[in-house]
């Protein structure tokens, strides 16, 4: 069973193809249709290699009109592609001249790009900032603590963090809904009741990684009977086949939108806080004006955990283009309308 976002995107894609005579339409081009609001912009998009460039012709005074052109970016996987397209399209509808690099490279390259201002903004996860960039692996008791620590690191490097998303993408443990019901499993601590026969699967690093079996043992005292190494992406098929009974997953996986699987609750936040915080250079923040950040944060406020799973399902499972998914989402949630001045 697919989530409502996927259904909306599928219907929209079908309608687009029908309007094009059933073929030849470039469904992957972001912002390719003219907006219906007379006071908004008419965006056009050109894609070359890994970089998508957007230009906007203003039909009224938009907050991005006259601002310097900038490049935003995302990392090279489905969730990041969706986030990048959401920001790109929303910004171009407010008149900003933006390009998107859809593969900004490893962390060392990202930091260099931010410092030399070839990259203005990209979405990062709080736990990545704190553990990988700041090299702080201690447990933060609250989301606010994690955010404050990451913000201090950002400020030291000439960066700012925007408001976190409601959703958090971290390691998690999933079981089938049937297995959860049979054994009354709701949270990770409940696995103690089935640990002596439990086979848990996941990528090989979870056997020893601090976010794998050691975290499960330290946080909840759970030591499964067996760990089954799996290729990335094979967890859900193995769960469905009952060759494993639990699996290490990402909490925003599109498969979790189907209703066939249950992510076990982590009340101790053993796996940390993976809320997305757009990282923006202080220079870009000043040059682009307050509406730039406000446009991104207007989108971010809508991105709940269930919403992100549905968007990921549309791209990862239904194999729809990220730009198509993002455009449909923004349209159906009224996020392409002119940004009210009161919001910036």
WOZIGI-V757043 format. One record per pair of residues at least 24 apart in sequence whose ideal C-beta (glycine too) atoms are under 6 Angstrom apart, sorted by the first residue. I is the first residue (numbers start at 1). J is the second residue. D is the distance in Angstrom with one decimal. If there is no record, write none. Layout:
I J D
I J D
//
This chain:
1 258 5.8
1 259 5.3
3 257 4.2
3 310 3.5
3 313 5.8
5 310 3.7
5 311 5.8
6 310 5.9
6 313 5.3
6 314 4.4
6 318 5.5
8 328 5.8
8 332 5.9
9 314 5.0
9 320 5.5
9 325 5.1
9 328 4.7
12 328 4.7
13 324 5.9
27 321 5.4
27 324 5.0
28 321 3.9
28 323 5.4
30 85 5.2
30 88 5.9
30 89 5.3
30 323 3.5
31 89 4.7
31 92 5.5
35 336 5.9
39 338 5.4
40 93 5.6
40 338 5.7
41 93 5.7
41 95 5.2
43 92 4.1
50 102 5.1
50 103 4.7
51 99 5.8
51 101 5.0
52 100 4.6
53 99 4.3
54 92 4.4
54 98 5.3
56 92 4.9
56 95 5.3
58 95 5.1
62 94 5.5
62 95 3.0
63 94 5.4
63 291 3.3
64 94 4.8
64 95 3.4
64 96 3.3
65 95 4.4
67 96 6.0
67 288 5.2
68 287 5.2
69 97 4.0
70 98 5.8
70 120 3.9
70 284 5.7
71 99 4.6
71 101 5.8
71 119 5.7
72 98 5.8
72 100 5.4
72 120 5.9
72 121 4.7
73 101 4.2
73 104 3.8
73 119 5.3
73 122 4.2
74 102 5.9
76 103 4.3
78 312 5.9
78 315 4.5
78 316 4.7
79 312 5.5
81 322 3.9
82 311 5.1
82 315 5.9
82 322 4.9
82 326 5.8
83 123 4.6
85 322 4.9
85 323 4.8
85 326 3.6
86 299 5.2
86 326 4.6
87 296 5.5
89 326 5.8
89 327 5.7
89 330 5.8
90 295 5.3
90 299 5.1
90 330 6.0
90 335 5.8
91 295 5.5
93 336 4.7
94 295 5.1
94 339 5.4
107 132 5.9
114 281 5.5
117 283 5.9
120 281 5.8
120 284 3.7
121 278 5.6
121 280 4.2
122 279 5.9
123 276 4.9
123 278 5.3
124 279 5.0
125 274 4.6
125 276 5.9
126 150 5.5
126 273 4.8
126 275 5.2
126 277 5.9
127 272 4.3
127 273 5.9
127 274 5.0
143 273 5.1
146 273 4.4
158 282 5.3
159 279 5.5
159 281 5.9
160 280 5.3
160 282 5.8
160 285 5.4
161 277 4.4
162 278 4.2
162 293 5.5
162 296 5.9
162 297 5.6
163 297 4.9
164 275 3.8
164 277 5.0
165 275 5.3
165 276 4.4
165 300 4.9
165 303 4.6
166 304 4.8
167 303 5.4
167 304 5.8
167 305 4.3
167 308 4.5
168 273 5.7
168 274 4.5
168 275 4.8
169 250 5.8
169 251 5.7
169 252 4.4
169 274 4.3
170 251 5.4
170 271 4.3
170 272 5.6
170 274 3.8
171 211 4.6
171 248 6.0
171 271 4.6
172 249 5.5
172 251 4.2
172 263 5.1
173 246 5.4
173 264 5.1
174 247 5.5
174 249 4.6
174 261 4.9
174 263 5.0
175 246 5.0
175 262 5.7
176 239 5.3
176 261 5.9
177 260 5.9
177 262 5.1
179 245 5.7
180 262 4.3
186 265 6.0
187 264 5.7
187 265 4.1
187 267 5.8
188 220 4.9
188 264 5.0
188 266 5.6
189 220 4.7
191 222 4.6
192 222 5.7
195 222 5.4
195 224 5.7
196 225 5.9
197 225 5.6
198 224 4.2
198 225 5.5
198 245 5.5
199 226 4.6
199 228 5.6
199 244 4.8
199 245 5.6
200 224 4.4
200 227 5.8
200 246 4.4
201 228 4.0
201 230 4.6
201 235 5.9
201 238 5.3
201 244 3.8
201 247 4.9
202 247 5.7
202 248 3.1
203 232 5.3
204 229 4.3
206 248 4.6
211 271 5.9
215 270 5.0
219 268 5.1
219 270 3.4
252 308 4.6
252 309 5.6
252 312 5.7
254 309 5.9
254 312 3.7
254 313 3.2
254 316 4.4
254 317 4.7
256 309 5.1
257 309 4.2
257 310 5.0
257 313 4.4
290 344 4.2
291 339 5.8
291 344 4.3
294 343 5.0
294 344 3.8
295 339 5.8
299 335 5.7
302 333 5.7
//
